[in-house]
Amino acid sequence: MEEAVQGRATARGGRDDLRWRRAQRCAASGCVELAALSDGVAVRDSKDPGGPVLRYDREEFAVFVAAAKAGEFDDLCTG
């Protein structure tokens, strides 16, 4: 994993050059938001849009998505 994305927070709470999106099933708050980077994916917490941003290269993110699709993290969704 690489260092956090550098960028100045905007009035909207995002990064100047990033277009953030979240899952359609997401409620109004409490979601993970993603933004495409030229060399990977940025991830942030929608409750704290001006807060830390994690950056993953495309290979790291693809491995995570494949594991999520395979159910490897399903146990984290239950109480």
C-alpha positions as protocol buffer text, in pm:
chain_id: "A"
residue {
  index: 1
  type: MET
  ca { x: 0 y: 0 z: 0 }
}
residue {
  index: 2
  type: GLU
  ca { x: 127 y: 345 z: -86 }
}
residue {
  index: 3
  type: GLU
  ca { x: 107 y: 666 z: 113 }
}
residue {
  index: 4
  type: ALA
  ca { x: -214 y: 867 z: 140 }
}
residue {
  index: 5
  type: VAL
  ca { x: -317 y: 1072 z: -161 }
}
residue {
  index: 6
  type: GLN
  ca { x: -180 y: 1421 z: -151 }
}
residue {
  index: 7
  type: GLY
  ca { x: -421 y: 1699 z: -229 }
}
residue {
  index: 8
  type: ARG
  ca { x: -583 y: 2005 z: -87 }
}
residue {
  index: 9
  type: ALA
  ca { x: -925 y: 1954 z: 65 }
}
residue {
  index: 10
  type: THR
  ca { x: -1195 y: 2149 z: -116 }
}
residue {
  index: 11
  type: ALA
  ca { x: -1504 y: 2319 z: 22 }
}
residue {
  index: 12
  type: ARG
  ca { x: -1697 y: 2009 z: -80 }
}
residue {
  index: 13
  type: GLY
  ca { x: -1467 y: 1801 z: 138 }
}
residue {
  index: 14
  type: GLY
  ca { x: -1310 y: 1610 z: -149 }
}
residue {
  index: 15
  type: ARG
  ca { x: -980 y: 1634 z: -329 }
}
residue {
  index: 16
  type: ASP
  ca { x: -944 y: 1889 z: -608 }
}
residue {
  index: 17
  type: ASP
  ca { x: -896 y: 1645 z: -893 }
}
residue {
  index: 18
  type: LEU
  ca { x: -1082 y: 1334 z: -773 }
}
residue {
  index: 19
  type: ARG
  ca { x: -1436 y: 1227 z: -860 }
}
residue {
  index: 20
  type: TRP
  ca { x: -1571 y: 1027 z: -565 }
}
residue {
  index: 21
  type: ARG
  ca { x: -1841 y: 761 z: -586 }
}
residue {
  index: 22
  type: ARG
  ca { x: -2006 y: 509 z: -355 }
}
residue {
  index: 23
  type: ALA
  ca { x: -2218 y: 200 z: -388 }
}
residue {
  index: 24
  type: GLN
  ca { x: -2578 y: 254 z: -494 }
}
residue {
  index: 25
  type: ARG
  ca { x: -2691 y: 54 z: -189 }
}
residue {
  index: 26
  type: CYS
  ca { x: -2519 y: 299 z: 42 }
}
residue {
  index: 27
  type: ALA
  ca { x: -2727 y: 497 z: 287 }
}
residue {
  index: 28
  type: ALA
  ca { x: -2687 y: 873 z: 317 }
}
residue {
  index: 29
  type: SER
  ca { x: -2380 y: 835 z: 538 }
}
residue {
  index: 30
  type: GLY
  ca { x: -2144 y: 573 z: 671 }
}
residue {
  index: 31
  type: CYS
  ca { x: -2010 y: 453 z: 337 }
}
residue {
  index: 32
  type: VAL
  ca { x: -1677 y: 394 z: 177 }
}
residue {
  index: 33
  type: GLU
  ca { x: -1614 y: 618 z: -124 }
}
residue {
  index: 34
  type: LEU
  ca { x: -1380 y: 541 z: -413 }
}
residue {
  index: 35
  type: ALA
  ca { x: -1210 y: 756 z: -674 }
}
residue {
  index: 36
  type: ALA
  ca { x: -1011 y: 649 z: -978 }
}
residue {
  index: 37
  type: LEU
  ca { x: -648 y: 756 z: -991 }
}
residue {
  index: 38
  type: SER
  ca { x: -423 y: 740 z: -1293 }
}
residue {
  index: 39
  type: ASP
  ca { x: -236 y: 452 z: -1130 }
}
residue {
  index: 40
  type: GLY
  ca { x: -487 y: 307 z: -884 }
}
residue {
  index: 41
  type: VAL
  ca { x: -779 y: 375 z: -654 }
}
residue {
  index: 42
  type: ALA
  ca { x: -831 y: 618 z: -365 }
}
residue {
  index: 43
  type: VAL
  ca { x: -1054 y: 518 z: -71 }
}
residue {
  index: 44
  type: ARG
  ca { x: -1208 y: 737 z: 199 }
}
residue {
  index: 45
  type: ASP
  ca { x: -1480 y: 736 z: 464 }
}
residue {
  index: 46
  type: SER
  ca { x: -1788 y: 932 z: 353 }
}
residue {
  index: 47
  type: LYS
  ca { x: -1843 y: 1051 z: 712 }
}
residue {
  index: 48
  type: ASP
  ca { x: -1506 y: 1229 z: 700 }
}
residue {
  index: 49
  type: PRO
  ca { x: -1457 y: 1350 z: 340 }
}
residue {
  index: 50
  type: GLY
  ca { x: -1178 y: 1587 z: 441 }
}
residue {
  index: 51
  type: GLY
  ca { x: -1000 y: 1317 z: 637 }
}
residue {
  index: 52
  type: PRO
  ca { x: -742 y: 1057 z: 543 }
}
residue {
  index: 53
  type: VAL
  ca { x: -743 y: 900 z: 199 }
}
residue {
  index: 54
  type: LEU
  ca { x: -589 y: 559 z: 133 }
}
residue {
  index: 55
  type: ARG
  ca { x: -431 y: 485 z: -203 }
}
residue {
  index: 56
  type: TYR
  ca { x: -399 y: 141 z: -362 }
}
residue {
  index: 57
  type: ASP
  ca { x: -247 y: 45 z: -695 }
}
residue {
  index: 58
  type: ARG
  ca { x: -475 y: -138 z: -940 }
}
residue {
  index: 59
  type: GLU
  ca { x: -331 y: -482 z: -859 }
}
residue {
  index: 60
  type: GLU
  ca { x: -384 y: -439 z: -484 }
}
residue {
  index: 61
  type: PHE
  ca { x: -741 y: -319 z: -538 }
}
residue {
  index: 62
  type: ALA
  ca { x: -820 y: -603 z: -781 }
}
residue {
  index: 63
  type: VAL
  ca { x: -701 y: -860 z: -524 }
}
residue {
  index: 64
  type: PHE
  ca { x: -925 y: -699 z: -259 }
}
residue {
  index: 65
  type: VAL
  ca { x: -1231 y: -693 z: -487 }
}
residue {
  index: 66
  type: ALA
  ca { x: -1178 y: -1057 z: -588 }
}
residue {
  index: 67
  type: ALA
  ca { x: -1152 y: -1160 z: -222 }
}
residue {
  index: 68
  type: ALA
  ca { x: -1467 y: -965 z: -134 }
}
residue {
  index: 69
  type: LYS
  ca { x: -1657 y: -1128 z: -422 }
}
residue {
  index: 70
  type: ALA
  ca { x: -1538 y: -1468 z: -301 }
}
residue {
  index: 71
  type: GLY
  ca { x: -1687 y: -1400 z: 43 }
}
residue {
  index: 72
  type: GLU
  ca { x: -1358 y: -1379 z: 232 }
}
residue {
  index: 73
  type: PHE
  ca { x: -1482 y: -1084 z: 439 }
}
residue {
  index: 74
  type: ASP
  ca { x: -1845 y: -1189 z: 489 }
}
residue {
  index: 75
  type: ASP
  ca { x: -1782 y: -1261 z: 857 }
}
residue {
  index: 76
  type: LEU
  ca { x: -1706 y: -891 z: 911 }
}
residue {
  index: 77
  type: CYS
  ca { x: -2061 y: -800 z: 805 }
}
residue {
  index: 78
  type: THR
  ca { x: -2231 y: -985 z: 1088 }
}
residue {
  index: 79
  type: GLY
  ca { x: -2252 y: -886 z: 1453 }
}
